[in-house]
Amino acid sequence: MSRFSSWSCVLLLASCAGGIGAEQDPGGMGGTGVPGMGGTGGTKVMPVAVPGRLTLRRLNKDEYNNTVRDLLKTAKQPANAFPEDQAGDGFDTVGEALSFSADLVAALEVAASDLVDELVARPPTDPVRMGFLPCDAVSARNDACARQIITGFAQRAFRRPVQPDEATRLFALWNKVAAAPEVVTAPQPQSFGLKAALMGVLMAPPFLFHLEMDPNPNTAALHPLTAFEFASRLSYFLNATMPDPALYAEAESGALLRDPMVLKKRVDALLGNLKTLSGNFATQWLNFDDIDELNGILDPRVFPMFATAANRNAITAGMKSETLSFFSSLVTEAKPVETFLTADYTFLNGRLATLYGMSAPANPNAMTRTPTTGTPRVGFLTQGSFLFGTSDPSRGNTVRRGAFVLSRMMCTPPPPPPADVPPLEAAKVPKNATARQRLAVHENTAPDCRACHLITDMDAYGLSFENFDGVGAYRTMENGSPIDTAVTLADGKTMLNGPRDLTTYLAQDGRFAPCVTRNLLTYGLGWKFSADEGPAYATWLASLARDRGNSMRSILDVIIESEAFRTRRGEAP
Amino acid sequence: MTFDPSRRRFFRNAAATISLPFLPSLMPRSAWAACPPTPRRFLAFSYGVGTYIPDFTPPTTGPNWPSTMILDPIAKSPQRSKVLILTGIDDRKLGTVPSPAGGHAHGAAPFLTQVPVTYAINDTRRSSVDQIIARSIATCGPPVLSLSLSVERIRTSGSCDGADCALSDSMSWWQGAAQPTYTTAQAAWDQLYKGFEPGASKVDAERRLKLRTSVLDHVAGELGTLKPKMSKSDRDKVDSALTSVREYEQKLQNLSKAKLSCTIPARPASVTDQRMSTELMMELIKVAFQCDATRVMTFRLTRTGSNLDYRWLLPGAQYTLSHDVSHHSFRARSPDPVAAAKLDSFKKISQWKMSQLAAMIGKLDSVTDSDGKTILDNTVVYSSSEIACGSRHSHWDLPVVMAGSLGGKLVTGQHISFVNPVPVASHMDGNPTGATRRTIGDLFLSVLRGFGVTQPTFGDTGTRPINEIMT
């Protein structure tokens, strides 16, 4: 074995051990700090100052589409034609990662132009048009009307009142265009001015960015957000769109920041629509991208049920829908957050029921809440989106399942596999061996790599799901041999057998709720955690949520009430 | 012709009257070359999961380098004399830094930037060689600064080999901003040609151009107003947006002046099949250079860590997944049928990749340029992978193949090794040392010199150009 290899495995060993300890140890959390906020009885103090700072981020594609939908009541989805967004720490809301490019500017310009054209082409009695164009500044120059249009449109688009100098510059843009030599000869030169000003709004920084200003940009002291900035954070966090008029009004009146009951009722209202929180947050947290990746390369010889694209797409769409309905039910219902792992129900349509070997719901086309008591299925980790999404094209991937549990459920990812991993099926493997037998041979072939596989319990977690094949169907035999899911964890004591044991264990392990909190903070704030003390902060917020019912909703509430969510800071130059 | 009725169609008609504000350069003007009379072009040709070095690297150097199994499609091609094979060149300083990321991400992030994966994703030092070249010739006429294509889809969430996915899947970067990658030939065509549709009357076109340049100026002004009120990180983001606005203005200006030296090709069909998409994209690259629609392109034949299924290439083979077979393992030295079967598949897939490179080079050599030479002669193609040895994730002896002399600026028709004897052994034999070894950064410095760009260093590895490859 080469020098490099030994060195890398030593490193892996160290990071395997360190990763877990760091997450589990709540010991460093004493000390003094800023008092906790919101409904905690004041008994807890913040263990660490709000770490890190948020880098300016632009609207991502979903946010852009949703924002123009709500601003202009348009059915267009202009951002579908934008270049792909970039993710940071796995989420497309992180400012550091979201890039600008000339191509994006080009696409934004086309979008702005199309949207303004659509607005002015609405009939005169159309309420959207009447709302934004309440007077006639087009058939003849009418400065008062032009200013009124600019201020009204920009205030709504900017999610905050318009600064006088901003309005002045937009008004100047209008007049510059309307008076340009090329334009004055047109039948309605003012219409060009109007279009320029409205496009100017739709391409302005306060529209395109989540713009939060630091009064002292060169100091790192925390300062509270304005009510409008807070309202925007809240709205984009829960609904991935701009504040609705009711939320905006509560920001304007100050009630949103002042009155906890107003905030609570507003959060209730925003959570009435869980489509974006599940569709944007859960899909990224749970790596739905991997489902699409695998969908294209699945081996139809092994999984004939997936042989046609139509079947593949329908089944995988059902898997996603199952998990998103399940996630939403946990936000809505006041169950402990660990129910995500241990629930005795799921959502099925006819196709999924067939795949799972369960009886189909009365309406096979609708996702129907179905109990799983008495079946091998329990919680998210026996749903197709996980079992399928982690697979290889021709079979389930035991190690990757374990790695997914570690990284996405526990936030303690194993290090990446070292180079030169020997093939799983070495010559010693008996023909038709089970995955467990192959894995055992692999570990014996490469004892230096046992470290991460065993210390992190990665293999044990993965082996717990061996009763499910690569597409999530239940099985008791693999290659003619009975499947054995009994495992002993690295502590040498804990013995588990199958998903029910494992998920019960994971639910008590203490890593899950902080991990959900951490992912929600990254998604909701665009907070790139890797370089700071974010994980400890997330653990602390999760402990606050535990005292308030420990539900998904209580985690959301604690995040929204947290200092991290209500403040920001500049940075020392 | 039926075309998308884009508003952009008026550019050409309005050519005579366009006057855009002077655009400040994005690099020190002194570092730039004057525009060459014949276009100079750059193409990066990348593929995932490395290769099998013992059957890739020719065992001897010089113009008569012997063919190897994997390089055979290149060795046998009519363009052999226009190809340069380089051995003993690495980015291991960046590839072996301890970090949570794996070997593929470690090689992919610096692939064209030589900026390691461990730097912040938005670190403004993260600029790729193609983007530097593109900006050095931004005022030379090509309407589209640069274009990046990938046959495989781009991952936009989750983690890619332990790092943010853009670091793995985006090849082109400018000052910490990932540049867009287009994953269909149709989308790439739209970027290249949509602006060239004749349509609206001249007077209408002038009016609308006035409107949009005024709006863009306004947006640039608003961004400029924000900057002094922001902290460093936010200012960098605003700067990136401002740069993008200016570059788009530059594109409008170039579009207004540009004359395509070709008939606009038909918009490609919509395909999802890997091989058909590959063929369409390689044809699109050739025609884009031929038309002088752009001079800088990057192309991912297969993605970083690609695990595509090559069942179609390997009939009857048990192991056909690209990444899976790349881990054929040198460690299983005893006769191991599984390792041997995987290695066999990997070598065939690696050879297929070189056949595609040979086809790309052949396409570029099939078209006559404005000076009577071929497009290839006035181009430099750079081809490599994020790692050298698939099984080992090594970051030395990268499989560098170059083609085209960039109008006589670069050496071709050779195999040059910076290590004597040529390192053809398996990469399990350790991480070699040697003062004569060169870095990818040094190579990029040489390429930049060929474009007249004389920056002193490149990324974290380039300190001196490689004289042996410069004429």
Interface residues (C-beta under 8 A of the other chain):
Chain A: M1 S2 R3 F4 L11 S15 R53 T55 L56 R57 R58 P83 E84 D85 Q86 A87 G88 D89 G90 F91 D92 G95 E96 A97 S99 F100 S101 A102 D103 L104 V105 A106 E109 V110 A112 S113 E166 R169 L170 L173 K176 V177 A180 E182 V183 T185 A186 F192 K195 A196 M199 G200 M203 A204 P205 L208 F209 L211 M213 D214 P217 N218 T283 Q284 N287 F288 D289 D290 D292 E293 I297 D299 D392 P393 S407 P413 P415 P416 P417 A419 D420 V421 P422 P423 E425 A426 A427 A446 S530 A531 G570 E571 P573
Chain B: S6 R7 R8 T17 T96 P98 P100 A101 G102 G103 A105 A120 I121 N122 L145 R153 I154 R155 T156 S157 G158 S159 D161 G162 D164 C165 A166 S170 W174 G176 A177 A178 Q179 P180 T181 Y182 Q191 V203 E206 R207 L209 K210 L211 R212 S214 V215 L216 H218 V219 G221 E222 L223 L226 K229 M230 S231 K232 S233 D234 K237 V238 S240 A241 T243 S244 V245 E247 Y248 Q250 K251 N307 L308 D309 L321 D324 H327 H328 S329 F330 R331 A332 S334 P335 D336 P337 V338 A339 K342 S391 R392 H393 S394 M428 D429 G430 N431
